Structure formats: structure tokens, C-alpha cells
């Protein structure tokens, strides 16, 4: 099978991932039968996992591994989560292939999950840690959207800091029915706890202001 990543891209990604501190595991859920981009997502994740000895890739079946799928709240395919060096799920989820511009949010999440400092000051981190209610942040994206990775990064970083928060990327075209349900007409569209909305690549303070009002 022809590789998705040519040698130049492999070299660039290998260099980008070189500062990783701890191990990260990618757990992908696929299924037999109709599944848009399942094959491509598996290939992309496995190729990238080969570029760092601190990165592991595992494939699961949505039906056969239903207990694990339930553990991570996986309901559709392709979807994958990232686990930290202890094998712990910290609320970082991708629904759909992280290709196009979304490879940026994918690679950034790997670095963040590995334990790299992503530059939030102590005051901001303290505010994030004070969120004491369950929060789900859906970020609808398209692969051609240059502003979407920033919103996805923010949702994922909030989740990594506070175990009450889950952040998930949703590729709007792959999961068109879901996009219709949430009236996605432009991206990035951010839906928090099913009813609160933000549009555009908002700064982390905008997310936090809304979370603190929940």
C-alpha cells in the first residue's frame, strides 16, 4: 500500500515530535461495513506512530471492543483517543481523520499529551482546574479550515488540565448527520454541553468565561 506521508513529510513530522517527553498511545476505533475514512485514518495513525519510539498505535473494533468504546464514550467511527504515559484517558478525542489542516491539532495534541508545557500561566491553569462540573466540548471542523486546529487545541488542553472536561474534534463532513443536528453552517463551531455555542477560533479565555457560567 502506498504511504500517505512522503519522505519529506515523514522527516518534518519526526522532527516536530522529537521534543516528546512521555509515551503516548493512540487508540483507534473502526468497524466492519460502511465507515468513511476508517482505512485512511488507520493508515495515517499507524504511519505517524512509526515516526517516534514514544508513540504507540492500537486499533479496536467498535462492536467487539464495546466495553472499551463505552469507557471512552466512543459511538461512531472512525474515532480515536489519546492515552498518556500511564495509559490514562484524559478527555482528548478525535472523530474523523485528522488530515488537511487538522494534522496540526493532532500533532500538537501528541506533544501536549506527552507532558510538554503548552505555555498557560498559573493563574489561567488555576481557573481551569476550578471547573467542577462535567463539561463536553465538541469542535466541528473541516479539513480545509485553517482556523479550526486552534479551537481543537484549546478544547483538548482544557481537557488535559481538568478531568471534568472532555474535548472532541468532529469532522463535519464525515459526520454530516451530527453537523445537521447541531446546525453547523460555519467552522470551527464549538458546542459546549449540547447547548452553549461559540463560533470561530476563540481564545482560551472565551472558552473559560463560558465554562465558569455553567
N, C-alpha and C positions, 0 to 999 in steps of 0.2 A: 504493500500500500504506500502510495506517495505521501511524504510528510507534509503536514500543513505549514510547518515552520521551515523556511530555508536556512542555510548555514549562517547567513548574516543575522537573521532574527534570533536564531539559537544563541549566537555569541552575545548579542545585545541583552537578551533575557538572562543568560548565565551571569553576565557582569552585573545586571540590575539586582539579581538575587544574592550576589556574593556577600552582602553585609548581614544575611540572616543570622540570628543568634541561636534560637532553639529550633527543634524539629516541628514541622507542620504536616498534618495528614489531610488529604483531600478525599472525602467520601462521596462518591457519585452514585445516585440512584437512577437506574434506567428500567425499561420494561420491554418485554416482547410485544410485537404488534406495533400499531401506529405510534410513532414518537418522533416528532420533528426535532432534528438536530441531536438526537441521542448518540448516533455514531460519531458525528463530528465533535461533540463535547467530550466524549470518551477519548478520542484521539488527541484533542488539544490538551486535556489534563494530563494524559499519560506522557505526551511529548515534553511538556513543561516539567513534570516531576522528574524526568530523566536529567534535567539540567542542574540539579542540586542534590547533593547527598543528604541534605536536611529535609527533603521533600518526599513524601510518600503518597501513593495513589491507590485507592481501593474502590472497586466497583461493587455495588449491591443491586439486588432486584427488588423493585417496589413491592411486589407481591410476596416473593419468597422470604424477604427480609423485612416483613411488615412491622415487627417489633422495633427494629432499629429505625425504620422510617417514622414510626409513631414517636419515638424518643426525640427525634429532631424536627417533628412536625412537617414531614415531607408528604405531600399529597399529589404532586404532579411530577412529570419527568420531561426533560432531564432537569434534575435539581441536585445540588451538592452543598455540603457544609465543610467548614474547616475546623480541625481539632488542633489544640495547642500541644506543647511538648509532653503534657500529661495525658493526652488523649481526651481532653475535656472539650465539650461543645460550648462555645462562648457567644452564641447568637449570631454567627456570621453565615449567611446562606445566599446562594445564587440559584435563581430559577431561569434556566435557559443558558445558552452558550455565551461565555464572556469573551466574545470576539470583537472585531472592529475596535471602536474606542474603549469598549468595556474591558479590554485586556489590561488597561491601565488600572482600573479599580481592582481587578483580580490580582495582579502582581503586587499592588500596594497593600492589599489585604494580607497577602502572604508575608510580606516584610513586617507589617504591624503585628500579625499573629505570632511571629517568631520572637517577639519581645523588643523590637526596635522602638525607641522613643519617637512618637509622632508629634511632639512639639507643643502639646497643650500645657498651659501653665497650671500651677497648683490650685489656684482659685477656681478655674474652669473645671478641673477634674473633681474638685470638692463638690461643686454644684451638680455635676453629672451623677456622682455617687449618692447624692441625697434623693434621687428619684426612687420612690419606694412602692410604686405601683407597676403591675405588668404593662409593658409597652411593646407593641409590634409596629415596626416602621417598614412599610412597603415603598420601594422606589422603582417606579416604572421607567424603563429606559428603551431606547432603540440603539442598535449597534452603530448607527451613523451620527449619533448625538455627541458632540464634543463636550457638552456641559454636564452630561449625565454622570460620568465617573466621580466627579467631585461630590455630588449628592450621595452616591452609593458609599463612597469612602467615609463620609460623615456618619451615616447610619451605622455602618459597621464598627467604626471607632467608638461610638456611644455604647454599642452592644458589648464590645470588648472590655470597656471600663465598668459597666454596670450589668450584673447578671439578671436584672429585671427587664432588660431591654433586648429585643431581637431585631436585627436589621436584615432585610432581604431585598436583593435585586430581582426584578421581574422583567424579563424581556417581553416588551409589549406585543410584538408581532407574533411571537411563538405562542403566547398565551392570550390570544385575541379575545376570547370569551371573558376572561378576567379583566382585560382592559375595558371592555364594554361595560362590565358590571360597575367599575369604578370611574366611568366617564372620562377615560384618558383621551384627551384631544391634543395635548402637547406634553413633551417630556423635557427634563425629568418631572414627573408628577409624584409627589410624596403623600402617602396616606398613612396617618397615624391612628392606631386603634379603630380602624374601619370608618372613621367619620371626620377626623380633622385633616385638613389638607394644606400643603404648601406646594407652590409651583416654581420650578427653576432651581438652580444650584445655590441654595440658600446657605449662608454662613452657619456654623455650628451654634452660634448664639440664637439664631432664629428657631432652630430645632428645639433648643433648650428652653426658650421662652414659652413655647407651646407645651412642652413636656411638663414644665413646672405648674401649668394651669390645669392639668388633668385631674 
